[in-house]
Amino acid sequence: MPSPSFLIHVAALFLVGNAWCADPGGPRSPRGWRTTEDLRQRHAEIADLNWSNSDATKTDTRRLCITVDPSTTFQTLLGIGASLEPTTCSNLFRLPKPERERVMDRLVHPTSGIGMNLMRVCIGTPDFTGDPWYSYCDLPQGQTDPRLEHFSIEKDHAYILPVLQLARRRNPDLLFFASPWSPPGWMKSNGTLIGGHLLSKWYPVYAQYFVRFIQAYQAEGIPIHAVTVQNEPGVDRAKEKDPKWHYPSCHWTGEQERDFIRDHLGPALRQAGLKTRIWCYDHNYNLESKGDDPGLPYPRAILSDPGAAAFVDGVAFHGYVGDPEGMSRFHAEFPKVPIHFTEGSVFTLWGAHDLIQRFRNWASSYNAWVIMLDDQGRPNNGPFPATHAALKLHSNTLQVEELFEFYNYGHFSKHVQRGAVRLASDPANRDLNHVAFRNPDGSLVLIIANTTNEAKDLSVESKGQRFEVSAPGRSVQTLVW
């Protein structure tokens, strides 16, 4: 008679096999999770998903079929996340320590949370902050500091660095990239953080400013995976007559950034022995230059120069002007350069559609902007009103509410692993958009957004196998097999 331990071992193997395989050597059994826009379902597991060898679903014209083709691959993903800018960090720091840790777990932990694994941080202050604007080397008017003797990240110790350190403890695989809104004012044409441009005589010193920042953050346990030279380099807020639009900014041309990367920043990082990557541009993906939006001609000027391109590891885009197809146009010109979507939150169920479109147009990463606002849309010293993010802090109770956007991001960040490769799937449309990936562990992921009010009966097919699933109206769901 077999021993009890032997029977337990056999039973365990049987359960594992049933959990992952339709038959020995066959595909993993499908699993799925769903969120409805009204939040009646919040990343709720979908029951009774099973493979079918029948041709019935294929001939059922009432059922839409989505085919995933694992043999046709596109970009490899670096990560999915948001930003830990001053507004979010200060709101997190308002929470009691246990609640702060719980909320951070919900954001970045791969099992107890939604597994965000790529975060944008700011080099100095952006427009979203409750503090006065600052850089890491501010001086009285008329003074300069060519040796950066006054460089200090001390102000970041108040609440930004503690939050970043907590995030990394909760997810050691978390990567950070960093962007400045302005160089120190004394390096600029108008002597302030607001607008103007960086004087070329300070290019070597500004390159060392980046080096000092990366080294200082690394000493605090925050390694910087990549930097961008300038957030939204087409913007010069000093030109605005209304002072409400005055916030840290600095105007660059593509040619100026090309020269700075090629002759100063790239060599400075290399000489310092830093492995931090450079992502160029960091602005909108409009095809042609218009007003404050330089568009594709800007990064084209950088990457067309072999000397500058040798130091560039990616191009960064925002999505406030233009269409995601701009990224595909750029990929066609520079197919070896990874594309990163570095700023642009998405809202409502249409946000799921938009996020899918960004991945279907070659984005290798995605970052939302501002994770948490309080119920007054604060803190926010900048001119752009905001009342909505992924998390809402209720000021009176210090309770944190998870909004639809939190779950929407989770349908991507929790299930699509770093190193996943986008796969071909049937052409999508505004009513039913979708995107597919293969994870490094071999699992396939299909994310579907139904933006209509009507439920859609679907058949998902891959490598000759099919399963059926329903997509309720106004829902996003993730299917994994």
C-alpha positions in Angstrom: 0.0 0.0 0.0 1.5 3.4 -0.9 2.5 5.6 2.0 0.5 8.7 3.0 3.4 11.0 2.0 3.5 9.4 -1.5 -0.2 9.9 -2.0 0.1 13.5 -0.9 2.9 14.0 -3.3 0.9 12.5 -6.2 -2.1 14.7 -5.3 0.0 17.8 -5.3 1.4 17.0 -8.7 -2.2 16.4 -10.0 -3.3 19.8 -8.6 -0.4 21.6 -10.1 -1.0 20.0 -13.5 -4.7 20.9 -13.4 -3.9 24.5 -12.4 -1.7 25.2 -15.3 -2.3 22.6 -18.1 -5.3 21.5 -20.1 -3.4 18.3 -20.7 0.2 17.1 -20.2 2.4 19.1 -22.5 -0.5 21.3 -23.5 -1.0 25.0 -23.0 -1.5 26.5 -19.6 -5.1 26.8 -18.5 -6.4 30.3 -19.0 -7.1 32.6 -16.1 -8.6 36.0 -16.2 -9.3 39.2 -14.1 -11.8 41.9 -14.8 -12.6 45.5 -13.6 -15.7 47.4 -14.6 -15.7 51.1 -14.8 -18.3 51.4 -12.1 -16.0 49.3 -9.8 -18.6 46.7 -9.1 -15.8 44.3 -10.1 -12.3 45.2 -9.1 -9.7 43.0 -10.6 -12.1 40.2 -9.9 -11.1 36.7 -11.1 -13.1 35.3 -14.0 -14.5 31.8 -13.4 -14.7 28.8 -15.8 -12.2 29.6 -18.5 -11.3 26.4 -20.3 -9.6 25.5 -23.6 -11.8 24.0 -26.3 -10.8 21.8 -29.1 -14.1 22.2 -30.9 -14.6 24.2 -34.0 -17.9 25.5 -32.7 -16.7 28.8 -31.4 -14.9 29.4 -34.7 -18.1 29.0 -36.7 -20.3 31.0 -34.2 -20.7 34.3 -36.1 -22.2 35.9 -32.9 -18.9 35.6 -31.1 -15.9 37.9 -31.9 -12.6 36.1 -32.3 -9.3 37.5 -31.2 -6.3 35.6 -32.4 -2.9 36.0 -30.7 0.1 35.0 -32.8 3.2 34.2 -30.7 5.4 33.8 -33.7 5.2 37.5 -34.6 6.9 39.7 -32.0 7.5 43.4 -31.5 9.1 45.5 -28.7 10.4 44.2 -25.4 9.0 45.9 -22.2 11.2 47.6 -19.6 8.5 48.4 -17.1 5.1 49.9 -16.2 4.6 52.5 -13.5 3.9 56.1 -12.7 5.8 59.0 -10.9 7.0 59.5 -7.4 7.1 63.3 -7.8 6.7 65.7 -4.9 2.9 65.8 -4.9 2.6 62.1 -4.6 5.4 61.7 -2.1 4.1 64.5 0.2 0.6 62.9 0.2 2.1 59.5 1.0 4.2 61.1 3.8 1.1 62.5 5.4 -0.1 59.0 6.2 0.7 57.1 9.4 3.7 54.8 8.8 1.7 51.5 8.7 -0.8 53.0 6.2 2.0 54.5 4.1 3.6 51.0 3.9 0.3 49.4 3.1 -0.4 51.9 0.3 3.1 51.5 -1.1 2.6 47.7 -1.1 -0.6 48.2 -3.1 1.4 50.3 -5.7 4.6 48.3 -6.2 4.4 44.9 -4.6 4.1 42.2 -7.3 1.7 40.0 -5.4 -0.1 42.1 -2.7 -0.3 45.1 -5.0 -0.4 46.0 -8.7 3.3 45.5 -9.2 4.4 48.9 -10.7 8.1 48.4 -11.4 9.3 51.6 -13.1 9.0 55.0 -11.5 9.8 58.5 -12.7 11.4 60.9 -10.2 12.3 64.6 -10.5 15.7 66.3 -10.5 14.7 69.2 -8.4 11.1 70.4 -8.3 8.5 70.1 -11.1 5.2 72.1 -11.3 3.4 69.5 -9.1 4.7 70.3 -5.6 3.6 72.1 -2.5 7.1 73.5 -1.9 8.8 76.6 -3.4 10.7 75.7 -6.6 14.3 74.6 -6.1 17.2 73.0 -7.9 20.2 71.3 -6.2 22.4 74.3 -6.5 20.5 77.5 -6.0 22.4 80.8 -5.4 21.7 84.4 -4.9 21.3 86.5 -8.0 24.6 87.1 -9.7 26.6 84.3 -8.1 27.9 81.2 -9.9 29.3 77.9 -8.7 31.4 76.3 -11.5 32.7 73.6 -9.1 29.2 72.8 -7.7 30.5 73.4 -4.2 27.0 74.2 -3.0 25.3 71.2 -4.7 23.0 69.4 -2.2 20.0 67.1 -2.3 19.2 67.9 1.3 15.7 69.2 0.6 14.8 65.8 -0.9 15.4 64.2 2.6 12.2 65.8 3.9 9.8 63.3 2.4 10.9 62.4 -1.2 13.9 60.1 -0.4 12.1 58.4 2.4 9.2 57.5 0.1 11.6 56.3 -2.7 13.5 54.2 -0.2 10.2 52.6 1.1 9.2 51.9 -2.5 12.4 50.1 -3.2 12.2 48.1 0.0 8.7 46.9 -1.0 9.9 46.1 -4.6 13.7 45.6 -4.9 13.2 45.2 -8.7 11.8 48.7 -9.0 13.7 50.9 -11.5 13.9 54.7 -11.3 14.5 57.2 -14.1 14.8 60.9 -13.5 14.0 64.2 -15.3 14.9 67.8 -14.5 12.4 70.7 -15.1 15.2 73.2 -15.0 18.9 73.6 -14.5 20.0 75.9 -11.6 19.0 79.5 -12.5 22.6 80.8 -12.6 23.4 78.6 -15.5 20.6 80.1 -17.7 20.0 83.0 -20.0 17.6 84.7 -17.6 19.1 83.8 -14.3 16.0 81.9 -12.9 14.4 78.5 -12.9 11.5 79.9 -14.9 12.1 79.5 -18.7 15.1 80.8 -20.6 17.8 78.4 -21.9 21.0 76.9 -20.6 24.0 78.9 -21.6 26.5 76.8 -23.6 29.4 77.9 -21.4 27.8 75.9 -18.5 27.3 72.7 -20.5 30.3 71.0 -18.9 29.2 72.0 -15.4 25.6 70.9 -16.0 26.8 67.5 -17.1 28.6 67.2 -13.8 25.4 68.3 -12.1 23.8 65.1 -13.5 26.7 63.1 -12.3 26.5 64.5 -8.8 22.7 63.9 -8.7 23.1 60.3 -9.8 25.9 59.7 -7.3 24.0 61.3 -4.4 20.9 59.3 -5.1 22.9 56.1 -5.4 24.4 56.8 -2.0 20.9 57.0 -0.6 20.0 53.6 -2.0 18.2 54.9 -5.1 20.1 53.8 -8.3 19.0 55.8 -11.3 18.5 53.6 -14.4 18.1 56.5 -16.9 17.9 60.3 -17.1 16.3 62.6 -19.6 18.0 65.9 -20.3 14.9 68.1 -19.9 11.3 67.6 -19.3 9.3 69.0 -22.2 12.2 71.0 -23.8 9.9 72.9 -26.1 8.5 74.9 -23.2 9.7 78.3 -22.0 7.3 79.5 -19.3 9.1 82.9 -18.9 7.4 83.9 -22.2 4.0 83.8 -20.5 2.7 87.2 -19.4 0.4 85.7 -16.8 2.6 84.7 -13.8 0.4 81.7 -13.0 2.2 79.9 -15.9 5.6 80.6 -14.4 7.1 77.3 -13.2 10.5 75.6 -13.7 11.2 75.0 -17.3 14.0 75.4 -19.8 13.9 75.7 -23.6 16.2 73.4 -25.7 16.4 72.7 -29.4 17.2 69.3 -30.7 20.6 70.5 -31.9 21.4 71.9 -28.4 20.5 68.6 -26.7 22.5 66.7 -29.4 25.6 68.7 -28.6 25.1 68.5 -24.9 24.7 64.7 -25.0 27.5 64.1 -27.5 30.2 66.4 -26.1 29.3 66.6 -22.3 26.7 64.4 -20.7 27.6 61.2 -22.4 31.3 61.5 -21.8 30.8 62.7 -18.2 28.6 59.7 -17.3 31.2 57.4 -18.9 34.1 59.0 -17.2 32.4 58.7 -13.8 31.9 55.0 -14.4 28.1 55.4 -14.2 25.8 52.9 -16.0 22.8 55.3 -16.1 21.2 55.5 -19.5 20.3 58.6 -21.5 16.8 58.9 -23.0 16.6 61.9 -25.3 13.7 64.3 -26.0 11.0 63.7 -23.3 8.2 65.6 -25.1 5.1 65.0 -27.3 4.9 62.7 -30.2 3.4 65.1 -32.8 4.9 64.5 -36.3 5.8 68.1 -37.1 7.0 71.0 -35.0 4.3 73.4 -33.8 4.6 76.1 -31.2 5.9 74.7 -27.9 5.8 71.2 -29.3 8.9 70.5 -31.3 7.7 67.0 -32.3 9.7 64.3 -34.1 12.2 66.6 -35.7 13.8 67.2 -32.3 14.8 63.6 -31.5 15.6 63.0 -35.2 18.3 65.8 -34.9 19.9 63.9 -32.0 19.8 60.4 -33.3 20.9 61.3 -36.8 24.2 62.3 -35.3 26.3 59.2 -34.8 28.3 60.8 -32.0 25.3 61.7 -30.0 23.4 58.5 -30.9 26.2 56.4 -29.4 25.3 57.7 -25.9 21.5 57.5 -26.3 19.7 54.4 -25.1 16.1 55.5 -25.9 13.7 58.2 -26.9 11.1 59.5 -24.4 7.6 60.7 -25.5 4.6 62.4 -23.8 1.1 62.1 -25.2 -0.5 65.6 -24.8 -0.1 66.5 -28.5 -0.2 64.2 -31.5 -1.3 60.6 -31.8 0.4 57.3 -30.6 1.0 56.5 -34.3 3.8 59.1 -34.0 5.8 56.6 -32.1 5.4 54.0 -34.9 6.5 56.6 -37.4 9.6 57.3 -35.3 10.3 53.5 -34.8 10.3 53.1 -38.6 13.1 55.7 -38.9 15.1 54.4 -35.9 14.1 50.8 -35.4 16.9 50.0 -32.9 16.1 52.8 -30.5 13.7 51.8 -27.6 10.7 54.1 -27.2 9.6 55.0 -23.7 6.3 56.7 -22.8 7.4 58.8 -19.8 4.5 61.0 -18.9 0.7 61.0 -19.5 -2.0 59.7 -17.2 -5.0 57.9 -18.6 -8.5 58.3 -17.2 -11.8 56.4 -17.4 -12.3 53.3 -19.5 -11.1 55.2 -22.5 -7.7 55.3 -20.6 -7.4 51.6 -21.0 -8.0 52.0 -24.7 -5.3 54.8 -24.9 -2.8 52.7 -22.9 -3.3 49.8 -25.2 -2.7 52.1 -28.2 0.6 53.3 -26.8 1.8 49.7 -26.5 0.5 48.8 -29.9 2.7 51.7 -31.2 6.0 50.5 -29.9 6.2 51.9 -26.3 8.7 49.8 -24.4 7.5 51.3 -21.1 4.7 53.4 -19.7 4.6 55.9 -16.9 1.6 57.8 -15.6 2.0 61.3 -14.1 1.1 61.8 -10.4 -0.2 58.8 -8.5 -2.0 60.5 -5.6 -3.8 63.8 -5.1 -5.8 64.7 -2.1 -9.5 65.5 -2.3 -8.7 69.2 -3.1 -6.3 68.3 -5.9 -3.4 69.3 -3.8 -0.6 69.9 -3.3 -0.1 71.6 -6.6 1.8 74.9 -7.0 1.6 74.7 -10.8 -0.9 76.1 -13.2 -2.5 72.8 -14.4 -5.6 72.0 -12.3 -5.9 68.4 -11.3 -8.6 66.6 -9.3 -8.0 63.0 -10.3 -5.2 60.4 -10.1 -5.0 56.7 -9.4 -5.3 57.3 -5.6 -7.3 59.9 -3.7 -6.3 60.9 -0.2 -9.3 62.0 1.9 -7.8 64.9 4.0 -10.1 64.6 7.0 -9.7 60.9 7.6 -6.4 60.2 5.8 -8.1 57.3 4.1 -6.8 56.4 0.6 -9.3 55.6 -2.0 -8.3 53.4 -5.0 -10.0 54.8 -8.1 -10.7 53.0 -11.4 -7.4 54.2 -12.8 -5.5 52.3 -10.0 -7.1 49.0 -11.2 -6.7 49.9 -14.8 -3.0 50.3 -14.4 -2.9 47.1 -12.5 -4.4 45.1 -15.4 -1.1 45.9 -17.2 1.5 46.3 -14.5 0.6 43.2 -12.4 0.5 40.8 -15.3 3.0 42.0 -17.9 6.5 41.2 -16.6 9.7 43.1 -17.3 11.2 41.6 -20.4 7.8 40.7 -21.9 7.6 40.9 -25.7 4.5 42.3 -27.5 2.9 39.8 -29.8 0.7 40.2 -32.9 -3.0 40.1 -32.3 -5.9 40.8 -34.6 -6.5 44.4 -35.6 -8.4 46.3 -32.9 -10.8 49.2 -32.9 -12.2 51.9 -30.6 -15.0 49.6 -29.3 -12.8 46.6 -28.4 -9.1 47.4 -28.2 -6.6 44.8 -27.1 -2.9 44.0 -26.9 -0.9 40.8 -26.3 2.4 39.9 -24.7 4.6 36.9 -24.0 6.2 37.0 -20.5 9.7 35.8 -19.8 8.2 32.8 -17.9 6.4 31.8 -21.1 2.9 32.9 -20.2 0.8 34.8 -22.7 -1.2 37.9 -21.7 -4.1 39.5 -23.5 -5.6 42.7 -22.2 -9.0 43.8 -23.6 -10.8 47.1 -23.2 -14.6 47.1 -24.1 -15.4 50.8 -24.3 -19.1 50.2 -25.3 -22.1 49.8 -23.1 -22.8 46.3 -24.5 -21.3 43.0 -23.4 -19.1 41.3 -26.0 -18.9 37.5 -26.3 -15.4 36.6 -27.4 -13.4 33.7 -28.5 -9.6 33.9 -27.9 -7.5 31.7 -30.1 -3.8 31.0 -30.0 -1.8 28.1 -31.6 -4.9 26.2 -32.6 -6.5 26.4 -29.1 -9.5 28.5 -28.2 -11.4 29.5 -25.1 -14.5 31.6 -24.7 -15.0 34.7 -22.4 -17.4 37.6 -22.1 -16.3 41.2 -21.9 -19.0 43.2 -20.0 -19.7 46.7 -21.3 -17.3 49.4 -19.9 -14.8 46.9 -18.7 -11.1 46.0 -18.9 -9.8 42.5 -18.4 -6.6 40.6 -18.5 -6.4 37.0 -19.7 -3.3 34.9 -19.0 -2.4 31.4 -20.2 
